[in-house]
Amino acid sequence: MNEALTTLLDLLDLEQIEEDIFRGTSRSALVPRVFGGQVAAQALVAAGRTVPGDRTAHSLHSYFLRAGDPGAPIVYAVDRIRDGRSFTTRRVVAVQHGQPIFHLSASFQTYEEGLEHQSAMPDAPDPETLPTAAESLPAYRKIFRDPGTVERLIEARGAVDLRYATTPPWGSVGEPVEPRTQVWFRTAGKLERDDALLHTCLATYVSDMTLLDSVLLAHGRGGWAVGDVVGASLDHAMWFHRPFRADEWLLYDQESPSSSAGRGLGQARIWTQDGRLAVTVIQEGVVRVPRA
């Protein structure tokens, strides 16, 4: 386990300051705001800390309300909406400087047997044959507005081994292509804790990294690091179908069915390497062309 992963695990280990109130810190981000995946993951940690241990998260729905300040702590207040016989519902508000920056609703369920079916896993190359971020990103140094972006991207993803199976947006600038992208990811090291909530929160963290890539691909845009779009996450929803481990390879298959009115929609599925559908993700974000 490397230092970056240790730091991420520390970020997800929230401090409890009162019953149903937790406090988290942030790590430096590529942009001057808190990374959305971090806030979503921490909010899910806060919700999960108030839920019986035999219930696992099966869905979350969230809204990003304001940009988070990476230099200030974030307070997470949990509202215990309902505790039923099979399902538990929690609502979390993340607050900074006296204002809400993020809302999350999450539902947890006890395990039960039920009807089973799933879609077929899409074809994808073996993750071990793909280059790491440190191996692939330097080739795009001249495309980014700031050459130092390469090192910052590598550092920001140091806790996660994320490998593109398809061309990233900055690799096809000016050439609109099919609005679909695939990445393989896993944590940069094995996790000692066999904790379903932790693995779910880690996948939530990663899910915000690349989901709007497919929107950019459809228009030949390279992204914020290239400087041809500006944007931010608006809302984020996830459904957790089957158990998985975030320290084992997961395929993140993403596509964009629509963009309009300055917003782009991304939808995705996360698969285990042996073909089990683990998670479904949908996100809408602001995607704007910068004004001259």
C-alpha positions as CSV (number, residue, x, y, z in Angstrom):
1,M,0.0,0.0,0.0
2,N,1.5,3.3,-1.1
3,E,1.4,6.7,0.8
4,A,-1.3,8.1,-1.5
5,L,-3.7,5.2,-0.7
6,T,-2.9,5.5,3.0
7,T,-3.8,9.2,2.8
8,L,-7.1,8.4,1.0
9,L,-8.0,5.8,3.6
10,D,-7.3,8.4,6.3
11,L,-9.6,10.9,4.5
12,L,-12.4,8.3,4.6
13,D,-11.9,7.7,8.4
14,L,-14.1,10.5,9.5
15,E,-13.9,12.0,13.0
16,Q,-17.1,11.7,15.0
17,I,-17.7,15.0,16.8
18,E,-21.3,14.4,18.1
19,E,-24.0,11.8,17.6
20,D,-24.7,11.6,13.9
21,I,-22.3,14.5,13.1
22,F,-18.9,13.8,11.5
23,R,-16.0,15.9,10.3
24,G,-13.7,15.2,7.4
25,T,-10.7,16.9,5.8
26,S,-9.6,17.2,2.2
27,R,-6.6,16.6,0.1
28,S,-5.2,19.0,-2.5
29,A,-7.1,18.8,-5.8
30,L,-6.3,19.4,-9.4
31,V,-8.7,22.4,-9.4
32,P,-9.2,24.9,-6.6
33,R,-12.2,23.0,-5.1
34,V,-12.7,19.7,-3.3
35,F,-12.9,16.7,-5.6
36,G,-16.6,15.7,-5.8
37,G,-15.8,12.0,-5.5
38,Q,-14.2,12.7,-2.1
39,V,-17.3,14.5,-0.8
40,A,-19.6,11.8,-2.0
41,A,-17.4,9.0,-0.5
42,Q,-17.1,10.8,2.8
43,A,-20.9,11.4,3.0
44,L,-21.5,7.7,2.4
45,V,-19.0,6.9,5.2
46,A,-21.0,9.2,7.5
47,A,-24.3,7.6,6.6
48,G,-22.9,4.1,6.9
49,R,-21.5,4.8,10.4
50,T,-25.1,5.1,11.6
51,V,-26.4,1.9,10.0
52,P,-26.4,-1.6,11.5
53,G,-23.5,-3.7,10.3
54,D,-25.6,-6.3,8.6
55,R,-26.9,-3.8,6.1
56,T,-25.0,-2.7,3.0
57,A,-25.5,0.3,0.7
58,H,-27.6,-0.5,-2.3
59,S,-28.1,3.0,-3.7
60,L,-27.2,6.7,-3.3
61,H,-28.5,9.8,-4.9
62,S,-26.7,13.1,-4.5
63,Y,-26.4,16.8,-5.5
64,F,-23.3,19.0,-5.6
65,L,-24.5,22.4,-4.4
66,R,-21.4,24.5,-4.0
67,A,-17.7,24.1,-4.7
68,G,-16.0,22.8,-1.6
69,D,-13.0,24.7,0.0
70,P,-10.1,22.2,0.2
71,G,-8.5,24.3,3.0
72,A,-11.4,23.9,5.4
73,P,-13.0,20.9,7.2
74,I,-16.3,19.5,6.0
75,V,-19.0,18.7,8.6
76,Y,-21.4,15.9,7.7
77,A,-24.7,15.8,9.5
78,V,-26.7,12.6,9.2
79,D,-30.5,12.5,9.4
80,R,-31.9,9.0,10.3
81,I,-34.9,9.0,8.0
82,R,-36.1,5.4,8.5
83,D,-35.0,2.1,10.0
84,G,-37.2,-0.7,8.6
85,R,-37.1,-4.4,8.8
86,S,-35.1,-4.8,5.6
87,F,-34.1,-1.2,4.5
88,T,-32.5,1.7,6.3
89,T,-32.5,5.2,4.8
90,R,-30.2,8.1,5.6
91,R,-29.8,11.7,4.5
92,V,-26.5,13.5,4.8
93,V,-25.8,17.3,4.4
94,A,-22.2,18.3,4.0
95,V,-21.6,21.8,5.4
96,Q,-18.7,24.3,5.0
97,H,-18.5,27.9,6.2
98,G,-22.2,27.6,7.4
99,Q,-23.5,26.6,4.0
100,P,-24.5,23.2,2.5
101,I,-22.2,22.1,-0.3
102,F,-23.6,18.6,-0.9
103,H,-26.7,16.5,-0.2
104,L,-26.8,12.7,-0.2
105,S,-29.6,10.2,0.3
106,A,-28.5,6.6,0.7
107,S,-30.4,3.4,1.3
108,F,-29.0,0.2,2.9
109,Q,-30.5,-3.3,2.9
110,T,-30.0,-6.6,4.7
111,Y,-28.9,-9.4,2.5
112,E,-31.7,-11.6,1.0
113,E,-32.1,-14.1,-1.8
114,G,-34.0,-13.0,-4.9
115,L,-34.4,-13.3,-8.7
116,E,-31.1,-13.0,-10.6
117,H,-30.2,-11.8,-14.1
118,Q,-27.7,-9.3,-15.5
119,S,-26.5,-7.9,-18.8
120,A,-23.5,-9.4,-20.5
121,M,-20.1,-7.8,-19.7
122,P,-18.7,-5.8,-22.7
123,D,-15.4,-6.8,-24.3
124,A,-12.4,-5.1,-22.8
125,P,-8.6,-5.7,-23.0
126,D,-6.8,-7.3,-20.1
127,P,-6.0,-4.5,-17.6
128,E,-2.5,-5.9,-17.0
129,T,-1.7,-5.2,-20.7
130,L,-2.6,-1.5,-20.4
131,P,-0.2,1.3,-19.5
132,T,-0.4,3.0,-16.1
133,A,-1.1,6.7,-15.8
134,A,2.7,7.3,-15.2
135,E,3.4,5.5,-18.4
136,S,0.8,7.0,-20.6
137,L,0.3,10.6,-19.5
138,P,3.7,12.0,-20.5
139,A,2.9,11.5,-24.1
140,Y,0.2,14.1,-23.9
141,R,2.3,16.8,-22.1
142,K,2.2,19.3,-25.1
143,I,-1.6,19.0,-25.3
144,F,-2.3,20.3,-21.8
145,R,-2.3,24.0,-21.1
146,D,0.2,23.6,-18.3
147,P,2.9,21.0,-18.8
148,G,2.9,20.4,-15.0
149,T,-0.6,19.0,-15.4
150,V,0.9,15.6,-16.1
151,E,2.6,15.3,-12.7
152,R,-0.4,16.7,-10.9
153,L,-2.7,14.1,-12.6
154,I,-0.3,11.3,-11.7
155,E,-0.2,12.5,-8.1
156,A,-4.0,13.0,-7.9
157,R,-4.5,9.4,-9.0
158,G,-1.7,8.0,-6.9
159,A,-4.1,6.1,-4.6
160,V,-5.8,4.4,-7.6
161,D,-4.3,2.4,-10.4
162,L,-6.5,3.7,-13.2
163,R,-5.8,2.5,-16.8
164,Y,-7.6,3.7,-19.9
165,A,-8.7,0.8,-22.2
166,T,-9.9,3.4,-24.8
167,T,-8.4,6.7,-25.9
168,P,-8.9,9.5,-23.2
169,P,-10.5,12.8,-24.2
170,W,-7.1,14.5,-24.4
171,G,-6.0,11.9,-26.9
172,S,-8.6,12.8,-29.6
173,V,-8.8,16.6,-29.3
174,G,-10.6,18.0,-32.4
175,E,-11.9,14.7,-33.5
176,P,-15.4,13.8,-32.3
177,V,-15.7,10.0,-31.7
178,E,-18.2,7.6,-30.2
179,P,-19.2,8.9,-26.8
180,R,-18.0,5.9,-24.9
181,T,-14.9,5.2,-22.8
182,Q,-13.6,2.3,-20.7
183,V,-11.1,2.3,-17.8
184,W,-10.0,-0.4,-15.5
185,F,-9.3,0.6,-11.9
186,R,-8.3,-0.8,-8.5
187,T,-6.7,0.7,-5.4
188,A,-2.9,1.0,-5.5
189,G,-2.4,-1.9,-3.0
190,K,-4.4,-4.5,-1.2
191,L,-6.7,-3.5,1.6
192,E,-6.3,-5.3,5.0
193,R,-9.9,-4.5,6.0
194,D,-12.7,-6.7,4.5
195,D,-15.2,-4.0,5.0
196,A,-18.1,-3.7,2.4
197,L,-18.7,-0.1,3.3
198,L,-15.1,0.9,2.7
199,H,-15.0,-0.9,-0.7
200,T,-18.3,0.8,-1.7
201,C,-17.0,4.2,-0.6
202,L,-13.7,3.7,-2.6
203,A,-15.7,2.9,-5.7
204,T,-17.8,6.0,-5.1
205,Y,-14.6,8.1,-4.9
206,V,-13.3,6.7,-8.2
207,S,-16.7,6.9,-10.0
208,D,-16.5,10.7,-10.3
209,M,-13.0,10.7,-12.0
210,T,-13.9,9.9,-15.6
211,L,-17.7,9.6,-16.0
212,L,-18.1,12.8,-18.1
213,D,-15.2,11.8,-20.4
214,S,-17.7,10.3,-22.8
215,V,-19.5,13.7,-23.2
216,L,-16.2,15.3,-24.2
217,L,-15.4,12.5,-26.7
218,A,-18.6,13.1,-28.5
219,H,-17.5,16.7,-29.3
220,G,-13.7,16.3,-29.7
221,R,-13.0,18.2,-26.5
222,G,-10.1,17.4,-24.3
223,G,-11.3,18.7,-21.0
224,W,-10.4,21.2,-18.4
225,A,-6.7,20.4,-18.5
226,V,-6.7,21.2,-22.2
227,G,-8.8,24.3,-21.7
228,D,-11.5,23.7,-24.3
229,V,-14.3,23.1,-21.7
230,V,-15.2,24.1,-18.2
231,G,-17.5,22.1,-16.0
232,A,-18.4,20.5,-12.7
233,S,-20.5,17.6,-11.4
234,L,-24.2,18.5,-10.7
235,D,-25.7,15.2,-9.5
236,H,-24.6,11.7,-9.0
237,A,-26.5,8.4,-8.5
238,M,-25.2,4.9,-7.9
239,W,-26.9,1.5,-7.5
240,F,-24.8,-1.3,-5.9
241,H,-26.0,-4.7,-7.2
242,R,-23.4,-7.3,-6.1
243,P,-20.4,-7.5,-3.7
244,F,-17.0,-6.4,-5.0
245,R,-13.6,-5.4,-3.8
246,A,-12.1,-2.1,-4.7
247,D,-8.6,-3.6,-4.5
248,E,-9.3,-6.0,-7.4
249,W,-9.7,-4.9,-11.0
250,L,-13.0,-3.3,-11.9
251,L,-14.1,-2.3,-15.4
252,Y,-15.8,1.1,-15.7
253,D,-17.7,1.1,-18.9
254,Q,-19.1,4.6,-19.6
255,E,-21.1,6.4,-22.3
256,S,-23.0,9.6,-22.9
257,P,-26.6,9.4,-24.3
258,S,-27.1,13.2,-24.4
259,S,-25.7,16.7,-23.9
260,S,-27.7,19.9,-24.2
261,A,-28.3,23.3,-22.5
262,G,-24.7,23.4,-21.1
263,R,-25.1,20.0,-19.4
264,G,-23.8,16.5,-20.3
265,L,-25.1,13.1,-19.1
266,G,-22.9,10.2,-18.4
267,Q,-24.1,6.7,-17.6
268,A,-21.9,3.7,-16.7
269,R,-21.6,0.2,-15.3
270,I,-18.9,-1.2,-13.2
271,W,-18.0,-4.9,-13.7
272,T,-15.8,-7.3,-11.7
273,Q,-13.0,-8.9,-13.7
274,D,-14.9,-12.2,-13.7
275,G,-18.0,-10.6,-15.3
276,R,-20.4,-9.8,-12.5
277,L,-22.3,-6.5,-12.8
278,A,-21.4,-4.7,-9.5
279,V,-22.6,-1.1,-9.9
280,T,-24.6,1.2,-12.1
281,V,-23.7,4.9,-12.2
282,I,-25.4,8.0,-13.7
283,Q,-24.2,11.6,-13.5
284,E,-25.0,14.9,-15.0
285,G,-22.6,17.7,-15.1
286,V,-22.1,21.2,-16.4
287,V,-20.1,21.1,-19.6
288,R,-19.5,24.5,-21.2
289,V,-17.4,25.9,-23.9
290,P,-15.3,28.8,-22.6
291,R,-16.2,32.2,-23.8
292,A,-13.6,34.1,-25.8
